[in-house]
Amino acid sequence: MARPTLTDRSPDGLRAAIEADIVATRLYNQDIPLEAHEEPDVAWSVPAQGSEMRPIAAWSNFAADTVERRLDDLIAVADARGAAFLWWLAPHHGPPDLGDRLARRGFAEVDNTAAMAIDLEDLQAEDEPPSGVRIELLDDADDIDTYVALLMREMEHSHGASPPSARAIRRQHLLDRLGNDPDSRRFIAWLDERPVATSRLSMAGGAAGLYTVVTMPEARGRGIGRAMTLRAMHAGREAGMRIGTLQATDMGFRIYSKLGFEELFRYRMMVRPARSR
C-alpha cells in the first residue's frame, strides 16, 4: 500500500506527510495483522482477534449531518468485540467539536502527543553507536523472537499483561512479512551482546516514519534511543525518502528536538474503554 514519495518540505507539506504516514502505517503497515478501512470521512482499523492492540481511528473529517451516525457505527464495531477504541484526534480533524462528541460517548484523553517532522536533508550525521552497542537490521527469522520479546516486554511494562495469543500473532505476522516488506526496516540494538532496544522505519506513507523506539529500562541514559532514531532515519533517506516523521512521547521529545525534528501540531489520544459483551 505504498504511497508516492512526499517532497513538499513547507510547514503544510510536513503536516500532510505526518498524516499520510499515520494513515498508511497504522492501517496497513503495522507489526500486527489489521483489517483496514479507508473511507471518505474516516480511516480506521481493527486488529486480529487475540491481538493486544485496539481498534483505532487514525484520521477523520465527518460531515456535520452524518457525524453522529458515523460515530455510533464505528463504536458498535469495537463494542461487538468487547474492545477498547483509540482515537487519534488532530486539531484540523472535523467537525470542530469532534472531541466533545467523542467525550459524550465515553472517550477520555489519555495522552497528548507531539506530531513532529524533519527535512531529511537537515538530518544530523550518524555517530558511532554508544560504547558496547551494536545496531543490526532485522533480516533473519531467528531475530524475530528477540524483536517481539522486546516489544512485548515494553507493552506489558506500560499497559499490563497482554492476551496469551498476542506474542504468537505478532511473531507469525513478522515471519510472513520478512523479506516481503519493502516499506519497512526493523532494527535491534545489542548492549554487551544483550538485546536492549528496537526501532522501526515505515515508508508506507511516502515519508520516513519512525516507530517502536523502545529501550529497556536497564539500558536507558546511554544514548541508545538517539542512535536508534538516527539509524532508522538514515535508512529512510538512503531509500529515497525526503521527509522524516514521528509522534513523540514526553520522554523522547527532547531527544527528537535536539536532532532537528519540529513540532507541527499535537494529537489528542482519546480512548473509550472496552464494554462487556
C-alpha positions in Angstrom: 0.0 0.0 0.0 3.0 2.3 -0.6 2.2 5.9 -1.4 4.3 8.2 -3.7 7.3 9.8 -2.0 6.4 13.1 -0.5 8.7 16.0 -1.3 6.9 19.2 0.0 9.0 20.4 3.0 6.9 23.5 3.7 5.0 23.5 7.0 1.8 22.5 5.2 3.7 19.7 3.4 5.2 18.4 6.6 1.8 18.4 8.3 0.4 16.4 5.3 3.4 14.0 5.5 2.7 13.3 9.2 -0.9 12.5 8.4 -0.1 10.4 5.3 2.4 8.4 7.4 0.0 7.8 10.3 -2.8 6.6 8.0 -0.7 4.4 5.8 1.4 2.9 8.6 -1.3 2.4 11.3 -3.8 0.9 8.8 -1.6 -1.1 6.5 2.0 -1.5 7.8 1.9 -2.4 11.5 3.8 -5.2 13.2 0.4 -7.0 13.6 -2.3 -8.1 11.1 -5.0 -5.5 10.7 -8.3 -5.1 8.9 -8.0 -1.6 7.4 -10.9 0.7 6.4 -10.0 3.9 4.4 -13.3 5.7 3.8 -14.0 9.2 2.6 -14.6 10.5 6.1 -12.5 8.3 8.3 -9.5 6.0 8.2 -9.6 3.2 10.8 -8.5 -0.3 11.5 -9.4 -3.4 13.6 -6.7 -5.8 14.7 -6.8 -9.6 14.5 -8.7 -11.4 17.3 -6.4 -12.1 20.2 -4.1 -9.1 19.5 -3.1 -6.8 22.3 -3.9 -3.8 20.1 -7.1 -1.8 20.0 -9.3 -0.6 17.0 -8.1 2.9 16.1 -9.2 5.8 14.1 -6.2 7.5 12.5 -7.9 10.3 10.6 -11.4 11.7 10.5 -13.3 14.5 8.8 -17.1 13.9 9.3 -19.8 16.0 7.8 -22.0 17.7 10.4 -25.1 15.9 9.3 -23.6 12.4 9.4 -21.1 12.6 12.3 -23.5 11.2 15.0 -24.4 8.2 13.0 -20.9 7.5 11.8 -19.5 7.6 15.4 -22.2 5.2 16.5 -21.4 2.8 13.7 -17.7 2.8 14.5 -18.1 2.4 18.2 -20.5 -0.5 17.6 -17.7 -2.5 15.9 -15.4 -2.1 18.9 -18.3 -3.0 21.3 -19.2 -6.1 19.4 -15.6 -7.3 20.0 -15.5 -6.1 23.6 -12.5 -3.9 22.7 -11.3 -0.5 23.7 -11.2 2.1 21.0 -8.2 4.5 20.4 -8.9 7.8 18.5 -6.1 9.9 17.1 -7.6 13.4 17.1 -5.7 16.3 15.5 -6.8 20.0 15.7 -7.8 20.0 12.0 -10.0 16.9 12.1 -13.6 17.6 11.7 -16.1 18.6 12.7 -14.6 21.2 15.1 -16.4 19.8 18.1 -15.4 16.2 17.4 -13.6 15.9 20.7 -16.7 16.9 22.6 -18.8 14.4 20.7 -16.3 11.6 21.5 -16.2 12.6 25.2 -20.0 12.3 25.3 -19.6 8.7 24.1 -17.2 7.8 26.8 -13.8 8.7 25.3 -11.2 10.3 27.6 -7.9 11.9 26.7 -5.1 9.7 27.9 -2.2 11.4 26.2 -1.2 14.5 24.2 1.4 13.6 21.6 3.6 15.9 19.5 3.5 15.3 15.8 7.0 16.1 14.5 8.8 16.1 11.2 12.1 16.9 9.6 13.6 17.7 6.2 15.9 14.7 5.9 18.4 16.9 4.1 19.0 18.5 7.5 19.4 15.2 9.4 22.5 15.0 11.6 25.2 12.6 10.7 25.1 9.2 12.2 27.5 8.8 15.1 29.3 5.7 16.2 26.9 3.7 18.5 27.4 4.2 22.3 30.2 2.1 23.8 29.3 -1.6 23.8 26.3 -1.2 21.5 25.8 -2.6 18.0 22.7 -2.0 15.9 21.6 -4.6 13.4 18.9 -4.7 10.8 16.3 -7.4 11.5 16.7 -9.6 8.4 16.8 -13.1 9.8 13.9 -15.2 11.1 16.0 -16.1 14.2 15.9 -12.5 15.3 12.1 -12.1 15.2 11.7 -13.7 18.6 14.2 -11.3 20.0 12.4 -8.3 18.4 9.0 -9.4 19.5 10.2 -10.2 23.1 11.5 -6.7 23.5 8.2 -5.1 22.2 6.1 -7.4 24.4 8.2 -6.6 27.4 7.7 -2.9 26.9 4.0 -3.4 26.2 3.5 -5.4 29.4 5.5 -2.9 31.4 3.5 0.0 30.1 0.0 -1.5 29.8 -0.1 -4.7 31.9 -0.4 -8.3 30.7 -1.3 -9.0 27.1 -3.5 -11.8 25.8 -1.6 -15.1 25.6 -2.0 -15.2 21.9 -0.6 -11.7 21.2 3.0 -12.7 21.1 2.3 -15.6 18.7 0.1 -13.4 16.4 2.9 -10.7 16.2 5.6 -13.3 15.6 3.8 -15.1 12.8 2.9 -11.8 11.1 6.5 -10.7 11.1 7.7 -14.1 9.8 5.2 -13.7 7.0 6.5 -10.2 6.1 10.2 -10.9 6.4 11.8 -10.4 3.0 8.4 -9.3 1.6 8.0 -5.8 3.1 9.8 -3.2 1.1 8.2 -0.4 3.1 9.8 -1.3 6.5 13.1 -1.6 8.2 13.4 -3.0 11.7 16.4 -2.6 14.0 17.7 -4.3 17.2 20.3 -2.8 19.5 22.6 -5.1 21.4 24.4 -3.9 24.5 27.3 -6.3 25.5 25.5 -9.0 23.5 22.1 -8.5 25.2 19.2 -7.2 23.2 18.1 -3.9 24.7 16.3 -1.7 22.1 14.3 -1.6 18.9 13.3 0.9 16.3 11.3 0.6 13.1 11.1 2.6 9.9 7.9 2.7 7.9 7.8 4.2 4.4 4.3 3.2 3.5 3.0 6.8 3.5 5.7 8.3 1.4 7.8 9.6 4.3 10.3 8.0 6.7 8.0 7.3 9.7 9.7 6.4 13.0 8.0 3.7 15.2 8.6 1.4 18.1 11.7 3.2 19.6 11.8 1.0 22.7 14.8 0.9 25.1 14.7 -1.4 28.1 14.9 0.4 31.4 18.2 -1.0 32.4 19.8 0.4 29.2 18.4 3.9 29.2 20.5 7.0 29.6 23.3 5.8 27.3 22.2 7.5 24.0 20.8 4.3 22.5 17.4 5.8 21.7 19.1 8.6 19.8 21.3 6.1 17.9 18.2 4.0 17.0 16.4 7.1 15.7 19.3 8.2 13.5 19.8 4.7 12.2 16.2 4.4 11.1 16.1 8.0 9.6 19.3 7.5 7.7 17.9 4.2 6.3 14.9 6.2 5.1 17.0 8.8 3.5 19.1 6.2 1.8 15.9 4.6 0.4 14.9 8.0 -1.2 12.6 9.5 1.4 12.7 13.3 1.7 10.8 13.8 5.0 11.0 12.1 8.4 8.1 11.9 10.7 7.3 10.7 14.2 5.0 11.1 17.2 6.9 11.9 20.3 6.4 10.7 23.8 7.3 13.1 26.6 10.4 11.0 27.2 11.5 11.3 23.6 10.5 14.9 22.8 13.8 16.4 24.0 15.9 13.9 22.0 13.9 14.5 18.8 14.0 18.3 19.2 17.8 18.2 19.5 18.0 16.1 16.4 16.1 18.8 14.4 12.6 17.5 14.4 9.9 20.3 14.5 6.6 20.0 16.2 3.8 20.8 13.7 0.7 20.0 15.8 -0.4 17.7 18.6 -2.6 14.6 18.6 -5.0 14.1 21.4 -5.0 10.4 22.2 -8.6 9.6 23.2 -9.6 6.1 24.5 -13.0 4.6 25.1 -12.7 1.6 27.5 -13.9 -1.8 26.4 -17.5 -2.6 27.1 -18.5 -6.0 28.2 -20.3 -8.1 25.6 
